[in-house]
Structure formats: C-alpha cells, structure tokens
Amino acid sequence: MTTTFGQKPSQRAAPVAASPTTKAGKQAIATEMLTQLKRVYPDAHCELDYRNPFELLCATILSAQCTDVRVNMVTPALFARYADAPALSAAKLEDVEEIVRSTGFFRAKAKSLVGMATRLVERHGGEVPRTIAELVALPGVGRKTANVILGNAFAINEGIVVDTHVQRLARRLGLTRQADPIGIERALMPLIPQEDWALLSHLLIWHGRRVCSARKPACGDCVIAAVCPSAGRPT
Ligand code: SF4
C-alpha cells in the first residue's frame, strides 16, 4: 500500500513525543515537520510563473484572492504587452484591467500594477527593490507580497510568507494560536532556521493543497500526522 505520494506507511515519520504546550515541544514538532515535508516535497517551489523579479511582483499582486493557476493563465499576455516597469507605468488603466479581469478585483489590481510600476520608475530606476521597507511602500504590496519577492526572486530570507495554508497548518500543528499573519510569522520564525524561511512557506502551501486541505484534511495519508496534535480531529 502506498500513500498519495508513494510513501509507504513505514516510511512516514516515527511518532515523536512532542506537545505544543511547551517551547521545546513546539520546536520538536517544527523540526520534524520540516524534515518530513522536505523529504516528500523535494521540488516545492513558488507555483507562480515568472522570469524576473518584476514579473514575480506583478504575478504576486494578481494572486490576491485568486489561484496561481489562473494568474499563470493571465500573466503571459500581460508580460508580452508590458515587459518591464517603464512599459507598465505608461499603460492605460483600462487596457490593464481588460487583461487581468479574470483574476478578480481587476480594477484595484490594475491600479496597483500601474501604480507599482510608476513608483519603480520614479524611485528605483525601474528595478524591484530588495528590502521589505521599500517593497511595502509600493502600491498593492503588503508584507506577504514583499516576503514572496525577497525569498523567491532574491533568495533573501527576511520573513516568512503567511498565506491561508501556512496560517491553517501552523495552527493545526499547534505552533501558534495566533490568528493574524504577522503574529503567525513571529511565532514561526524562532522555530525554523532562517535559511529555510522561504522554503517553509512552499512546503506548507504544497502540503495544504495536497493533503491538509481546509475542509477535508487527509490525516490518514499525512506524513506529519505523528507529530500533529490535530491529527484525526482538525479544526
Ligand atoms: S495530521 Fe491532519 S491536520 Fe495534521 S497536518 Fe496532517 S492532514 Fe493536517
């Protein structure tokens, strides 16, 4: 018998005596979770298509309340017409709206894209900056987007991307009781080696999409069930 990922049950994590009620327990859960998810998802990566930091920034802005699959259907046309910040900054808003319409909230997203590109041209020589402070000053860019850009486009681990999957799994694993993304990010940072911060988000997102879904988590097929305090009774 094999699981969804071809892992025999005997290959799953051995039970680890860990309780999320103590700092040491949280650390044990986080360490085992990281080890097991690295093993089953050796190719975990950002699922948005991009060729450079500018494209990743555009794609990440479009990914708000939208699937990566849908964004990847839209961005080829966007990048074919507006290849860089100067081109996008000079775009007509209604033209951008038309291209990004299917990603939802298209008026706000088009405004953010053109505003972001304009600021890149005016303040950063058309290039994407490499600090959180400069990134979050761009229209349409919050801490989550800034962390996506730094971690993936520049391999700078300055924070942890907390999306809905990271949020749900961190809580189910007992690593935090926080509900807000910044509180969750702060709780995760001391538990995970800094060089793995960007990877951690990919691993949790991949696991959330494939096994630990919001509505029907497949705890029986989960390689971290042995250390998950919510196994069999997720909330
Ligand atoms: S055991 Fe269940 S609740 Fe815990 S991480 Fe795995 S799928 Fe999610």
Residues whose N, C-alpha, C, O or C-beta is under 5 A from the ligand:
A	BS01	SF4	R172 V211 C212 P217 A218 C219 C222 I224 A225 C228 S230 A231 G232 P234
